Amino acid sequence: MAGKKLKYILIIVFVLMIGWFLKDSLSQPGVQDLTGGFEELALYRNENNTGPVKRIYAVTVADTLWDQMQQYGDFMPHTKYGTTTVYFFRKGQPAPEKVYPGEANFDAQFQGNVLAVYEKDAMGQVSLVKWPFK
């Protein structure tokens, strides 16, 4: 009788642990939890899967919430030895609808509208530069 009781207790504990793990894994914070009203306008990702992966984003934001921009960049995908760059533009201002690799990642006419640029380099170093083109 005591063996059956222990078996049921272990099953209940196991089911509770599985439920807790599922809840925890499905409720991780993400971009949707940020308050800046972020909207992705453009994305570039090179086709290279055997070498460094380069990701470039153009994103609009409702306000200059620097810590929210930092968190947004941290949520973006990053590949070891690759780079991730996010350009932030104020919502309602002109912003690029296309980004591309190279020295300039978008048309120069939009440079004055960049609020900040987030970069995560190949070594995982992160930077957020405010007003990079002023």
N, C-alpha and C positions, 0 to 999 in steps of 0.2 A: 504494500500500500504506500509506504514512504517513497519507494522508487518511482511509482506512478506520479505522485505529487511533485517530486523533484523534476521529473520529465516535463510535466505541464508548466512548471515555473520556468524552466530553461527555455521552453518553446515560446512562452509569453515574453521573456526577456529578449530572445532572439528577434521576434517579430517587432517589438518596440524599438530595438536598435536599428533594424532595417528601415523602419518608418522614419526614425530620426535622421539616418544617413540620407535617405531620399529627400526629405524636407530640406535638409541643409544643402544638399547639392543642387536642388532646383531653385533655391532662393538666394543665390549669390547676387551681390550688387552688380549693376552694369550701367551702360550708357543711359538707359531709360530711367534710372534713378537720379540722374543729375538734374539740377534746377535751371540750367542755362538756356533751355530751349534749343538744343543743338539739332542741326539738320545738315546731313551730308549732301553736298552738291556734286562733288566729283571724286573719283578714285582712279588711281593708276597703280597697277601691280605688274611688274615685269613677268615674263613667261619663264624665267630662269628658276628651275626647281633644284638644280644641282649646285648652284653657287649662291651668292648673296641675293636675297629677295629685297627689292626696293618697293616700298609702299608710299604713296603720296595722296593726301586727302585735302580737299577744300571743304570747309565746314562753316556754316553760319551760326552765330550765337546771339542771343537777345541782349546780353549785357557783358561788360568787361569783368567777368568773374574769373580772375586769374587762377584761383585754386580749382575751380570747376574745369577750366581749360586743361590744367595739369592732369586732373583725374580723367578727363575725356581721353587725352593722349595715352595715359597709362592703360586704359581699357582697350585701345586699338591693338590689333594683332601685331606681333613682332616675331621675327625669325632670327635665330642665332646667326650672327655674322651679317645680318641684313640691316636695313635702315627703315625707319618709319618716320614720316614727316607729315605734320598736320598744320595747315594754314587756317587761321580763324579770321572770319570776316563778320562784321556787324550785320545782323538781319535787316533787310531793307536797303542796304547799300549794294552797289555793283560788285559782283564777285564772279570768278570764273566758273564755267560749267564744264570745263575740261582741264585736266592737269596732265603733265607729261614729264619725262625724265630730262636731265641735263642741268646746265647752270641755272637757267630760269625755268621754273616749273609751271608757269602760267604767263599769259600775256602781260606785259609791263604796265598796261593801263590800270591794272587792279592793284599794283603794289602799294599805292597810297591808302588803300582800304584795309590792309592787313593789320589786325589788332595784335596778333601774336603768332609765333611759329613754335610748335613743339617738335623736338627732334629726339629720337632714340637711335643712337648710332650702333655700329657693329659690335661694340664692346658692352652695350647695354647702358651707356651713359645717357642720362636724360637732361634736356635743357628746355626751358621755355623763355623765349626772347620776346619781350613786349615791344611793340612798335618797331619791327626790324628794318623797315625801309624809310624811317624818318631820321 
